[in-house]
Amino acid sequence: MEQEKDLDKDIRFESRIDLSELQQKMDAVRQELKKVIVGQDKLINHLLVALLANGHVLLEGVPGIAKTLVVKLLAKTIDTTFSRVQFTPDLMPSDILGTSVFNLKTSNFEFRKGPIFANLILVDEVNRAPAKTQAAMFEVMEERQATIDGKTYPMEKPFIVFATQNPIEQEGTYRLPEAQLDRFLFKVVIDYPGLAEEFEIIRREHETKGFNKTADVNKVVSGEKIEQYQLLVREITVESNLMAYIANIVQHTRETPFLYLGASPRASIAILNAAKGFAALNGRDFVTPEDIKESAIPVLRHRVIVSPEKEMEGLKAEQIIAEIIANIEIPR
């Protein structure tokens, strides 16, 4: 009997994924961000999960709530390449992809890479560029490669795009089509800070007295390590009843009369990958129902369309998704 117990322990030990280093490094990244960012714990968690799940993120919120700042700080904590692109109505695809330039010395055309050729990319106000430019960027996001003048250029790993948009300003903007929104793993909606957080923001700004508040943020992890962590996260265990739970949630988005458009199988895969990311962030090598519930709203909110009648009533996609989750039995 004792021999069987020892054998059982050995089996469990061998199958367990060591996530201690991953969790330690992600906590270190979080602490570096907290040197500047006040509150926004959920936002930071979603950014870290996106890193681990190798997914792109759309950040939506009114101006002045640190959308751009938090991404710049995140890039500063990772020893890898970073570029920022400000989308404008006159931006052309070549402005982000790059272009071929004639070299007089060699009498040949040379390709000069655009800002999309980096590991982490911040696209500010993604809905300000015309459809042609948006499509060029989304193609690279999906395929993780760019084809220019008949030649294919693969993106270096890790490759993650963080895009921001303002939900209230519509003049001079180009709405992102649903098919392109589907390229984002998460859509994170950022709210105003609370009263205590607002006070802390003001206090910190006063104490810095105009000095660079990001100067103390340090690099704590390499791009190569992030790539290793992404491979590790894929190995996290997901029981079949939890896979059925994901399928059930997504299936209900297609059946409810409150939604004009339900989620696709790509959404199911996104929830699966995001749930693995949340599990890893918490140091677990297995997914729980809570990981799936935590992933569902940011994964689904930009992939479904509320029916016109319910939209007129003021009902939002987040509320409908939350109601769907509440009415589905949690697997045990």
C-alpha positions as CSV (number, residue, x, y, z in Angstrom):
1,M,0.0,0.0,0.0
2,E,2.8,2.4,0.9
3,Q,4.6,1.5,-2.3
4,E,1.4,2.5,-4.3
5,K,1.3,5.8,-2.5
6,D,4.9,6.5,-3.3
7,L,4.4,5.6,-6.9
8,D,1.3,7.9,-7.1
9,K,3.4,10.8,-5.6
10,D,6.1,10.3,-8.3
11,I,3.6,10.3,-11.1
12,R,2.0,13.5,-9.8
13,F,5.4,15.1,-9.4
14,E,6.6,14.3,-12.9
15,S,3.4,15.6,-14.5
16,R,3.4,18.9,-12.7
17,I,4.5,22.0,-14.6
18,D,6.9,24.2,-12.7
19,L,5.4,27.7,-12.9
20,S,7.4,29.3,-10.0
21,E,9.7,31.3,-12.2
22,L,6.9,32.5,-14.4
23,Q,4.8,33.6,-11.5
24,Q,7.8,35.3,-9.9
25,K,8.7,37.2,-13.0
26,M,5.1,38.3,-13.7
27,D,4.8,39.5,-10.1
28,A,8.0,41.5,-10.6
29,V,6.5,43.1,-13.8
30,R,3.4,43.9,-11.8
31,Q,5.5,45.6,-9.1
32,E,7.4,47.7,-11.6
33,L,4.1,48.9,-13.2
34,K,2.7,49.7,-9.7
35,K,5.6,52.2,-9.2
36,V,3.7,54.5,-11.6
37,I,0.2,53.0,-12.1
38,V,-2.3,53.5,-9.3
39,G,-5.0,50.9,-9.0
40,Q,-6.1,49.2,-12.3
41,D,-5.3,45.8,-11.0
42,K,-7.7,44.1,-13.4
43,L,-6.1,45.9,-16.3
44,I,-2.6,44.9,-15.3
45,N,-3.7,41.3,-14.9
46,H,-5.3,41.3,-18.4
47,L,-2.1,42.6,-19.9
48,L,0.0,40.0,-18.2
49,V,-2.4,37.2,-19.3
50,A,-2.2,38.5,-22.9
51,L,1.6,38.2,-22.7
52,L,1.4,34.7,-21.5
53,A,-1.4,33.7,-23.9
54,N,0.3,35.4,-26.9
55,G,-2.7,37.5,-27.7
56,H,-3.3,41.1,-28.8
57,V,-5.2,43.6,-26.7
58,L,-7.6,46.4,-27.5
59,L,-7.8,49.0,-24.7
60,E,-10.8,51.3,-24.7
61,G,-11.4,54.3,-22.4
62,V,-11.7,58.0,-22.3
63,P,-8.6,60.2,-22.6
64,G,-6.3,60.6,-19.6
65,I,-6.7,57.3,-17.8
66,A,-3.2,55.9,-18.6
67,K,-4.0,53.6,-21.6
68,T,-0.9,54.6,-23.4
69,L,1.2,54.9,-20.3
70,V,0.6,51.4,-19.0
71,V,1.6,49.8,-22.3
72,K,4.8,51.9,-22.5
73,L,5.6,50.9,-18.9
74,L,4.9,47.2,-19.7
75,A,7.3,47.4,-22.6
76,K,9.9,49.0,-20.4
77,T,9.9,46.0,-18.0
78,I,10.6,43.6,-20.8
79,D,14.0,43.5,-22.5
80,T,12.8,43.4,-26.1
81,T,12.0,45.8,-29.0
82,F,9.1,48.2,-28.7
83,S,7.5,50.7,-31.1
84,R,4.6,53.1,-31.0
85,V,2.5,54.1,-33.9
86,Q,0.1,57.1,-33.8
87,F,-2.8,56.3,-36.2
88,T,-4.1,59.3,-38.2
89,P,-6.5,59.7,-41.1
90,D,-3.6,60.1,-43.6
91,L,-1.6,57.1,-42.4
92,M,-0.9,54.6,-45.3
93,P,-0.1,50.9,-45.0
94,S,3.5,51.5,-46.0
95,D,3.9,53.8,-43.0
96,I,3.5,50.9,-40.7
97,L,4.7,48.0,-42.8
98,G,7.7,49.7,-44.4
99,T,8.7,50.4,-48.0
100,S,11.3,49.6,-50.6
101,V,13.9,52.3,-51.2
102,F,16.3,52.5,-54.2
103,N,19.9,52.4,-53.1
104,L,22.0,54.4,-55.6
105,K,25.2,52.8,-54.4
106,T,24.1,49.2,-55.1
107,S,21.5,50.0,-57.8
108,N,19.0,47.8,-55.9
109,F,15.8,48.3,-54.0
110,E,16.2,47.8,-50.2
111,F,13.3,47.1,-47.9
112,R,13.2,49.4,-44.9
113,K,11.1,47.9,-42.1
114,G,8.2,49.9,-40.6
115,P,7.3,50.2,-36.9
116,I,5.2,47.0,-37.0
117,F,8.5,45.0,-37.0
118,A,9.0,44.9,-33.2
119,N,8.1,42.6,-30.4
120,L,5.7,44.8,-28.6
121,I,3.7,47.4,-30.6
122,L,1.5,50.2,-29.2
123,V,-1.1,51.5,-31.7
124,D,-2.6,54.7,-30.4
125,E,-6.1,55.5,-31.5
126,V,-6.4,52.5,-33.8
127,N,-9.8,53.7,-35.1
128,R,-8.4,57.0,-36.6
129,A,-6.7,55.3,-39.6
130,P,-8.6,54.4,-42.7
131,A,-9.8,50.9,-43.5
132,K,-6.8,50.1,-45.8
133,T,-4.3,50.8,-43.1
134,Q,-6.3,49.0,-40.5
135,A,-6.5,45.9,-42.7
136,A,-2.8,45.9,-43.3
137,M,-2.1,45.9,-39.6
138,F,-4.7,43.3,-38.8
139,E,-3.3,41.0,-41.4
140,V,0.1,41.1,-39.7
141,M,-1.6,40.6,-36.3
142,E,-3.4,37.4,-37.5
143,E,-0.7,35.9,-39.7
144,R,2.3,37.2,-37.7
145,Q,4.0,37.9,-41.0
146,A,4.0,40.6,-43.6
147,T,4.2,40.1,-47.4
148,I,5.7,43.1,-49.2
149,D,6.7,43.2,-52.9
150,G,6.1,39.4,-53.1
151,K,8.5,38.6,-50.2
152,T,7.3,37.3,-46.8
153,Y,8.8,38.7,-43.6
154,P,7.9,36.7,-40.4
155,M,7.6,38.7,-37.2
156,E,10.1,38.0,-34.4
157,K,8.7,36.3,-31.3
158,P,7.1,37.4,-29.1
159,F,4.8,39.6,-31.2
160,I,1.9,41.3,-29.5
161,V,0.0,44.4,-30.5
162,F,-1.7,46.7,-27.9
163,A,-4.2,49.1,-29.5
164,T,-6.1,52.0,-27.9
165,Q,-9.3,53.7,-28.9
166,N,-11.5,56.4,-27.5
167,P,-15.2,55.3,-27.2
168,I,-16.7,58.8,-27.1
169,E,-15.1,60.6,-30.0
170,Q,-16.5,59.7,-33.4
171,E,-15.4,62.6,-35.6
172,G,-12.5,61.6,-37.8
173,T,-12.7,58.0,-36.8
174,Y,-13.2,54.7,-38.8
175,R,-15.1,52.1,-36.9
176,L,-13.3,48.7,-36.7
177,P,-15.3,45.9,-38.4
178,E,-16.3,43.0,-36.3
179,A,-14.2,40.6,-38.4
180,Q,-11.1,42.6,-37.5
181,L,-12.0,43.1,-33.9
182,D,-11.9,39.3,-33.7
183,R,-8.1,39.5,-34.0
184,F,-7.9,40.8,-30.4
185,L,-7.7,38.3,-27.6
186,F,-9.1,40.8,-25.1
187,K,-11.0,44.0,-25.3
188,V,-10.3,45.7,-22.0
189,V,-12.6,48.6,-21.0
190,I,-10.8,51.0,-18.5
191,D,-12.9,53.0,-16.1
192,Y,-12.2,56.1,-14.1
193,P,-10.2,55.7,-10.9
194,G,-12.0,55.8,-7.5
195,L,-11.8,58.7,-5.1
196,A,-8.9,57.2,-3.1
197,E,-7.0,56.3,-6.3
198,E,-7.6,59.8,-7.7
199,F,-6.1,61.3,-4.5
200,E,-3.1,59.0,-4.8
201,I,-2.5,60.0,-8.4
202,I,-2.5,63.7,-7.5
203,R,-0.2,63.1,-4.4
204,R,2.3,61.1,-6.5
205,E,2.3,63.8,-9.2
206,H,2.9,66.5,-6.6
207,E,5.8,64.6,-5.0
208,T,7.6,63.9,-8.3
209,K,7.7,67.7,-8.9
210,G,7.9,67.4,-12.7
211,F,10.6,64.7,-12.7
212,N,10.3,61.7,-15.0
213,K,8.0,59.3,-13.1
214,T,8.9,56.3,-15.3
215,A,12.6,56.5,-14.7
216,D,12.5,54.0,-11.8
217,V,10.8,51.3,-13.9
218,N,13.3,48.6,-14.6
219,K,13.6,45.6,-17.0
220,V,12.8,42.4,-15.2
221,V,12.3,39.8,-17.9
222,S,13.7,39.1,-21.4
223,G,11.7,38.6,-24.5
224,E,13.2,35.0,-24.8
225,K,11.7,34.2,-21.3
226,I,8.3,35.5,-22.4
227,E,8.4,33.2,-25.4
228,Q,9.4,30.2,-23.1
229,Y,6.5,31.1,-20.7
230,Q,4.1,31.1,-23.6
231,L,5.1,27.6,-24.5
232,L,4.8,26.6,-20.9
233,V,1.3,28.0,-20.6
234,R,0.1,25.9,-23.5
235,E,0.8,22.7,-21.5
236,I,-1.5,23.7,-18.6
237,T,-4.1,21.0,-17.9
238,V,-7.8,21.6,-18.9
239,E,-10.3,18.9,-17.9
240,S,-12.9,17.9,-20.5
241,N,-15.8,19.1,-18.4
242,L,-14.2,22.6,-18.4
243,M,-13.8,22.5,-22.2
244,A,-17.5,21.6,-22.3
245,Y,-18.2,24.6,-20.0
246,I,-16.4,26.9,-22.5
247,A,-18.4,25.4,-25.4
248,N,-21.6,25.9,-23.5
249,I,-20.9,29.6,-22.8
250,V,-20.1,30.3,-26.4
251,Q,-23.1,28.2,-27.7
252,H,-25.4,30.3,-25.5
253,T,-24.2,33.5,-27.1
254,R,-25.5,32.1,-30.4
255,E,-28.9,31.1,-29.0
256,T,-29.9,34.0,-26.9
257,P,-32.4,36.4,-28.6
258,F,-30.6,39.3,-26.8
259,L,-27.6,39.0,-29.2
260,Y,-27.9,39.6,-32.9
261,L,-24.5,38.0,-33.5
262,G,-23.0,35.3,-31.3
263,A,-19.3,34.3,-30.8
264,S,-17.4,32.1,-33.2
265,P,-15.2,29.0,-32.5
266,R,-12.2,31.4,-32.4
267,A,-13.8,32.9,-29.3
268,S,-13.8,29.4,-27.7
269,I,-10.1,29.0,-28.4
270,A,-9.5,32.5,-27.0
271,I,-11.3,31.7,-23.7
272,L,-9.3,28.5,-23.4
273,N,-5.9,30.2,-24.0
274,A,-6.8,33.1,-21.7
275,A,-8.0,30.8,-18.9
276,K,-4.6,29.0,-19.1
277,G,-3.0,32.4,-18.8
278,F,-5.0,33.3,-15.6
279,A,-4.1,29.8,-14.2
280,A,-0.4,30.4,-14.8
281,L,-0.5,33.9,-13.3
282,N,-1.9,32.3,-10.1
283,G,0.8,29.6,-10.1
284,R,-1.5,26.7,-11.1
285,D,-0.9,24.1,-13.7
286,F,-4.6,23.5,-14.2
287,V,-7.6,25.6,-15.2
288,T,-10.5,26.2,-12.9
289,P,-14.1,27.5,-13.7
290,E,-13.1,30.8,-12.1
291,D,-10.3,31.2,-14.8
292,I,-12.9,30.7,-17.5
293,K,-15.4,33.1,-15.9
294,E,-12.6,35.7,-15.6
295,S,-11.7,35.3,-19.3
296,A,-15.2,35.2,-20.8
297,I,-16.2,38.9,-20.7
298,P,-13.0,40.5,-22.0
299,V,-12.8,37.7,-24.7
300,L,-16.5,37.9,-25.8
301,R,-17.5,41.6,-25.4
302,H,-16.1,42.6,-28.8
303,R,-17.1,39.4,-30.6
304,V,-20.9,39.7,-30.1
305,I,-23.4,42.2,-31.2
306,V,-26.4,43.2,-29.1
307,S,-29.8,43.0,-30.8
308,P,-31.1,46.5,-31.9
309,E,-34.1,46.2,-29.5
310,K,-31.9,45.5,-26.4
311,E,-29.3,48.1,-27.5
312,M,-32.1,50.7,-27.5
313,E,-33.0,49.6,-24.0
314,G,-29.4,50.4,-22.9
315,L,-28.4,46.7,-22.5
316,K,-24.6,46.1,-23.0
317,A,-22.8,43.0,-24.2
318,E,-21.0,42.6,-20.9
319,Q,-24.4,42.4,-19.0
320,I,-25.7,39.8,-21.4
321,I,-22.5,37.7,-21.2
322,A,-22.6,37.9,-17.4
323,E,-26.2,36.7,-17.4
324,I,-25.4,33.8,-19.7
325,I,-22.5,32.7,-17.4
326,A,-24.8,33.1,-14.3
327,N,-27.4,30.7,-15.8
328,I,-24.9,28.0,-16.8
329,E,-24.1,25.3,-14.2
330,I,-20.5,25.5,-13.1
331,P,-18.7,22.1,-13.5
332,R,-17.5,20.4,-10.4
